[in-house]
Amino acid sequence: MEPIRVLIADDEALVRHALRVFVNTGGDMTVVGEAVDGEEAVSAAERLLPDVVLMDLQMPHVSGIEATRRIATALPDVRVLAVTTFSTERHVVPALRAGASGYLVKDTDPDDILEAIREVRAGRSVISPRVTRDLILSLQADPGVTRGAMPAPEALTPRELSIVQAIAQGRSNAEIARELHLAEPTIKANLGRVMSKWGVRDRVQVLIYAITKNVIDLESLDIGSL
C-alpha cells in the first residue's frame, strides 16, 4: 500500500519538528509538507493533495478552523485532524463543524496520534478521551450552552443507548465493538441511526445532545478515568 501522505500545519517550528518525527516513525505514513499558517495550509493542501492534514487551530493570518473549512469544501478527499492545545467545547465544536475528521490535544501520546491518522484516513472520526472529558466538564459548568433549540430526543434502542454511553466514556468505535462483542460496522450503523434520529452530524454533537437532554447521567460517568 502507498504510505499515508501527511501535511503538518502549525506555526511553532518545534511542534512541526516533533510531529514530523512522530509521523516518519509510523512506517505506513510520510510527511509530504509543512505549513506555518492557515493560508499556507490551504495552498499546500491544494498543491500536495495529502491524505491527512494535522491542523493547529490557533495560527496567524488564517485560523486553523477557517483553513479546515476551506480544505473540507474544496478537497473532500483530504482529511483534517485537529491537533491543538485547546479541548473545550468552544474550540472543539467549531473545528468539527468546519469539517475536521478528528480532534486531539497536543499532549496526546505519539502512538495515539499515529493511530488517529490511520483512523481518519480510513474515513472514521477520532476524538481523544481528554477532549471528551473537557467537553463534558464544560457542559457541566454551563449546561445552557447548547440546550436552547434542540428538540426532545427520540428514544433509542438499548444497543444505541449503550453506544452513546460508551462515546461519553471516550471510547472509539473499535473499543465499543470489543466491549459490546459486536462488529465495528454494526457500531457504525447504530451510531448512524442515532445521528439520524437526533438530527446531528458527528460524535461530538451526539455527546452534547445526550448530555443536554439528560439521555445520559453525568454523575454516572467516570470522568477522572478519561
N, C-alpha and C positions, 0 to 999 in steps of 0.2 A: 504494500500500500504506500501511496505517496505520503510523506510527512505532513502533519498539520501545519499550515503556514500561519504564523502569529505576527501581528503588528503590535508594538508596545507604544502606548501614548501616555506620557507623564512628563510634567515639567521639571521634575527632580532627576538629575543625572544619576544619583546614587540608586534611586528606585529603579530607573530604567536598566542600570547595570545588573542589579540583583535579579530582576525579572528575566533578563536575558540569560543569566547563568542558570536560573531555575529551569527555564524552558528548554535550553540546549542540553540539559541533562535528562530530559524526558525520554529520549530515544526515538519517539514517534512524532516529534514536532521540531520545528525550527523557527527562529526569528528571522523574518524577511525585511523588517524595517522598524524604525523608531520615529516618534513624533513628539515635539515639545509643547504643543498646544493643540486646542481643538481644531483650528483651521488646518493646521498641518496634518492632523489625524485624518480628516476627511479627504484631503488631497492625496495622502499616502494610500488610503484605503481604495480610492478610485484608481490609482496608478498600479498598485501592487496586487489588488484583489486577494487579500489574505482570507483564510478561513475564519480566524478569530482575532478580534481586536481587544487587547487588555487596556481598558479605558479608565484613566483617572477622571474624577468629576470636577475637581477644582483646578482649572488651568486658565492661563491668561488668554485674552483676545476672544476666543470662543470657548464656552464651557464644555466639559465632557458630556453633559446632558444634551446640549444643543448638537454637539458633534455626533452623539449617538443617534439622535433623531434624524439627522441628515443622512447618516450611513444606512440606517434601517430603511429609510424611504427610497434612497437611490440604489442601494445594493442589498436587496433582501436575502441574498445567499451568504452575506458576511455577518457572522455572529459577533455581538459585542458583549464582553464580560467586564462589568464594572469592578475595579479593584481600587478601593479608596479607603480613606481614614474614617469616614462618617457612616454610621449604621442606624440612624434614627429614621422615623417614618418620613420626615420632610425631605430627606435625601433619597431614600430607597424607592419610594413610590414614583416620584418623577422620573427617575432613571429607568425603571421598568416600563413605565408608560411611554417613555421615549423610544423604547424598542430593545433595551438591554435584555439579553437572554439569561443573565445571572448577575449576582451581586455578592462580592467578597470584600472583607476588610483586609487591610494590608498586613496585619499580623497573622494571617492565615498560614498554616503550615505549608511549606513548598509542595509537598506531595499532594495536598488537597487542592492547591492551585492547578497543578498538572491534571488532576482528575477532573476538575471543573472545566478546564479547556476541552478535554475529551468529551465531556457531557454536553456542553453547548454546541460543539462541532457536530455531535450526533443529533442535534435538534431538541435536546432536553433543556430544562431550566434548572438553575442552581442558585440556592440561597444559603449562605453559611449559617450554622447554628447561632453564631454571635449576632448576626443581623436579625434572625428570628427573635432572639432574646430581647434585643434592644427595641425592636418593633413592638413586642408585647409590653415591655415596660413603658414605652411612650404612650401606648393606648391605655394602660392602667393609670398613668398620671393625668391624661386628658382624654377621657372616654367620649367626649363630644366632638372630637376632631372630624370623624368620618360618619357619625351617626345620622346626620341630617336627612339626606334624600334617599337613603336606601330603603327599598320596600321590605316588607316582612319576609323572612326566609321561607322557601318551600321546603317541606320536610325531606329529610334524607333517609335512605335505607340504612340499616345497621352497618353494612360494609362501608358505605360512603361516609358515615359519621366516624368510623374507625380511622379512615384515611385522613379526614380533616383533623382529627385529634393528633394523629402522627405528624402531620405537617406542622402543627403547633408545637411539637417537640423537636422541630428542626430536622426531621427525617427526610432523606431523599427518596425518590420512587423506588430505587433498588433496595434501600433499607426497609421501606414499608413492605415491599414484596416479600422479603425474607421473614419479617416479623409476622405477617399475616399468612405466610405459606401460600402465596399466590404468584402468578407470573407477572413480570413487570408490565407487559402490555395491558393486563387486566387492571392494574393500579391506574395506569394512564387513562384507560377508558372510563373507569369510575370517576376519576378526577375531572375528566372532561364533562361528564354528566352533572357533576356538582357545579362546575362553572356555568353550564347551560341553565341549570335550574335557578341559579342566583344572579345570572346576567353579569358575571365578572370574567376577566380575561386571563388572569395568571394566578400563581400560587400565593403571592403577597396579598392580592385582593381577596382571595378565598380566606386567608388568615384574618385580615382586617374585618371582613364581613362577619365571619364566625364569632369573633370576639365582641364586636359592637352589637351584634344581635343576640348575644348570650347563648349561641349554639354550643360553645364550649365554655367550661368553667375555668376562669383564670386561676382560681385558688387551687385547682387540681393539677396545674401544670408545674412541673419541677424545673422552674426557670434557671435555678442555680446550676443545673447539670448541663445547660446549653453552652 
